[in-house]
Amino acid sequence: MDILCSTSEGILTLEFNRLERKNAITGAMYQTLADALVAAESDDAVRAILICGKREIFTAGNDLDDFMKTARPKDGSLDHDRPVFQFMRALYGSSKPVVAAVSGPAIGIGTTLLMHCDLVYAADNASFSMPFTQLGLCPEFGSSLLLTQLAGYPRAAEKLMLGESFPASEALEMGLVSKVVPLYELMTFAQGQAAKLVALPAASIRATKRLMKQSRMEPMKAAIADENKLFSAMLGGAEAKEAFTAFFEKRKPDFKQFN
Ligand SMILES: C/C=C/C(=O)SCCNC(=O)CCNC(=O)[C@H](O)C(C)(C)COP(=O)(O)OP(=O)(O)OC[C@H]1O[C@@H](n2cnc3c(N)ncnc32)[C@H](O)[C@@H]1OP(=O)(O)O
């Protein structure tokens, strides 16, 4: 199973478990995540959610093979029922607290999804990147707005335009993560924080989350709509095709052929 789901002592843990592909996320994996989050919403036994990967890697982001195979209408219009949309809607719409524990690289949507979690803990081996421009794509699921709000325009522009990887220390300074801990402590620490949330009054946690997030909800949804329209059109473009092909051919993409 590429996603491990388990509930224990009030914590639903969702773990990326596809190490042979660097935890790259397929449509089936998004669907599992979406279904688990939707079920958790009405399950009183779940009082906190913990998202994690492996020690070596959080996730390599969207499966690039899946990207190449995704059928898209020529006008770039979106199928909002696609599993990735279901997952991200369930994540940013979750009324329950979501804790993320990141070790190793968190790439693409692996970094974007953190902006929709509540407590984000990074191991000292964690790194973050949003290499959308390197793939002939653009930011997705609110990152163009949320990263700018978190880190300010110049820093967000550097991360989103160049798409380069940055370490946990910089993510902490930018406000993308709550705390950095040694790798060997990460899971114990994150589980402990989730356990604290479980023990607190659920209604207070829900209210706190809603109050903190409600003012950004409408602008965020507008940004997501804009981003994802462009993203979907670009996914079918020649630059993205060149980037995906180059990745699997283990060579550098040649973007100079495009204007
Ligand atoms: C809406 C969402 C948008 C996004 O998420 S955009 C972001 C998409 N993700 C990426 O661009 C990252 C692509 N992957 C990488 O850059 C590298 O990988 C890593 C830095 C994560 C790791 O590098 P290394 O340690 O050298 O491993 P390796 O040989 O590249 O990967 C091992 C196997 O995993 C496959 N794989 C890695 N990432 C993906 C992916 N994202 N989609 C599909 N397959 C992937 C490779 O191809 C390879 O496979 P084989 O062993 O057969 O050569």
Ligand as a Chemical Component Dictionary entry (heavy atoms), coordinates in Angstrom:
data_LIG
# 
_chem_comp.id                   LIG 
_chem_comp.type                 NON-POLYMER 
_chem_comp.pdbx_formal_charge   0 
_chem_comp.three_letter_code    LIG 
# 
loop_
_chem_comp_atom.comp_id 
_chem_comp_atom.atom_id 
_chem_comp_atom.alt_atom_id 
_chem_comp_atom.type_symbol 
_chem_comp_atom.charge 
_chem_comp_atom.model_Cartn_x 
_chem_comp_atom.model_Cartn_y 
_chem_comp_atom.model_Cartn_z 
_chem_comp_atom.pdbx_ordinal 
LIG C1  C1  C 0 0.399  19.349 -8.513  1  
LIG C2  C2  C 0 1.722  18.868 -8.084  2  
LIG C3  C3  C 0 2.914  19.338 -8.621  3  
LIG C4  C4  C 0 4.218  18.767 -8.211  4  
LIG O1  O1  O 0 4.341  18.052 -7.229  5  
LIG S1  S1  S 0 5.547  19.170 -9.203  6  
LIG C5  C5  C 0 6.930  18.301 -8.504  7  
LIG C6  C6  C 0 7.202  16.983 -9.191  8  
LIG N1  N1  N 0 8.372  16.357 -8.617  9  
LIG C7  C7  C 0 9.646  16.482 -9.076  10 
LIG O2  O2  O 0 9.908  17.212 -10.033 11 
LIG C8  C8  C 0 10.714 15.691 -8.393  12 
LIG C9  C9  C 0 11.289 14.632 -9.287  13 
LIG N2  N2  N 0 12.259 13.781 -8.597  14 
LIG C10 C10 C 0 13.518 14.177 -8.318  15 
LIG O3  O3  O 0 13.924 15.302 -8.537  16 
LIG C11 C11 C 0 14.446 13.127 -7.750  17 
LIG O4  O4  O 0 13.919 11.868 -8.030  18 
LIG C12 C12 C 0 14.670 13.224 -6.226  19 
LIG C13 C13 C 0 15.459 14.519 -5.929  20 
LIG C14 C14 C 0 13.355 13.210 -5.455  21 
LIG C15 C15 C 0 15.519 12.016 -5.770  22 
LIG O5  O5  O 0 16.663 11.899 -6.559  23 
LIG P1  P1  P 0 17.508 10.525 -6.514  24 
LIG O6  O6  O 0 17.839 10.209 -5.098  25 
LIG O7  O7  O 0 18.672 10.708 -7.470  26 
LIG O8  O8  O 0 16.536 9.392  -7.011  27 
LIG P2  P2  P 0 16.020 9.087  -8.514  28 
LIG O9  O9  O 0 16.908 8.066  -9.146  29 
LIG O10 O10 O 0 15.811 10.355 -9.266  30 
LIG O11 O11 O 0 14.553 8.452  -8.203  31 
LIG C16 C16 C 0 14.394 7.081  -7.846  32 
LIG C17 C17 C 0 13.258 6.530  -8.704  33 
LIG O12 O12 O 0 12.083 7.282  -8.376  34 
LIG C18 C18 C 0 11.541 7.818  -9.562  35 
LIG N3  N3  N 0 10.917 9.117  -9.244  36 
LIG C19 C19 C 0 11.422 10.088 -8.443  37 
LIG N4  N4  N 0 10.596 11.124 -8.397  38 
LIG C20 C20 C 0 9.536  10.805 -9.169  39 
LIG C21 C21 C 0 8.350  11.488 -9.517  40 
LIG N5  N5  N 0 8.041  12.708 -9.019  41 
LIG N6  N6  N 0 7.483  10.867 -10.354 42 
LIG C22 C22 C 0 7.741  9.648  -10.832 43 
LIG N7  N7  N 0 8.868  8.939  -10.537 44 
LIG C23 C23 C 0 9.743  9.529  -9.716  45 
LIG C24 C24 C 0 12.709 8.001  -10.511 46 
LIG O13 O13 O 0 12.269 8.038  -11.854 47 
LIG C25 C25 C 0 13.536 6.781  -10.191 48 
LIG O14 O14 O 0 12.998 5.683  -10.900 49 
LIG P3  P3  P 0 14.019 4.589  -11.566 50 
LIG O15 O15 O 0 14.653 3.914  -10.394 51 
LIG O16 O16 O 0 13.103 3.718  -12.373 52 
LIG O17 O17 O 0 14.993 5.359  -12.414 53 
# 
loop_
_chem_comp_bond.comp_id 
_chem_comp_bond.atom_id_1 
_chem_comp_bond.atom_id_2 
_chem_comp_bond.value_order 
_chem_comp_bond.pdbx_ordinal 
LIG C1  C2  SING 1  
LIG C2  C3  DOUB 2  
LIG C3  C4  SING 3  
LIG C4  O1  DOUB 4  
LIG C4  S1  SING 5  
LIG S1  C5  SING 6  
LIG C5  C6  SING 7  
LIG C6  N1  SING 8  
LIG N1  C7  SING 9  
LIG C7  O2  DOUB 10 
LIG C7  C8  SING 11 
LIG C8  C9  SING 12 
LIG C9  N2  SING 13 
LIG N2  C10 SING 14 
LIG C10 O3  DOUB 15 
LIG C10 C11 SING 16 
LIG C11 O4  SING 17 
LIG C11 C12 SING 18 
LIG C12 C13 SING 19 
LIG C12 C14 SING 20 
LIG C12 C15 SING 21 
LIG C15 O5  SING 22 
LIG O5  P1  SING 23 
LIG P1  O6  DOUB 24 
LIG P1  O7  SING 25 
LIG P1  O8  SING 26 
LIG O8  P2  SING 27 
LIG P2  O9  DOUB 28 
LIG P2  O10 SING 29 
LIG P2  O11 SING 30 
LIG O11 C16 SING 31 
LIG C16 C17 SING 32 
LIG C17 O12 SING 33 
LIG C17 C25 SING 34 
LIG O12 C18 SING 35 
LIG C18 N3  SING 36 
LIG C18 C24 SING 37 
LIG N3  C19 SING 38 
LIG N3  C23 SING 39 
LIG C19 N4  DOUB 40 
LIG N4  C20 SING 41 
LIG C20 C21 SING 42 
LIG C20 C23 DOUB 43 
LIG C21 N5  SING 44 
LIG C21 N6  DOUB 45 
LIG N6  C22 SING 46 
LIG C22 N7  DOUB 47 
LIG N7  C23 SING 48 
LIG C24 O13 SING 49 
LIG C24 C25 SING 50 
LIG C25 O14 SING 51 
LIG O14 P3  SING 52 
LIG P3  O15 DOUB 53 
LIG P3  O16 SING 54 
LIG P3  O17 SING 55 
# 
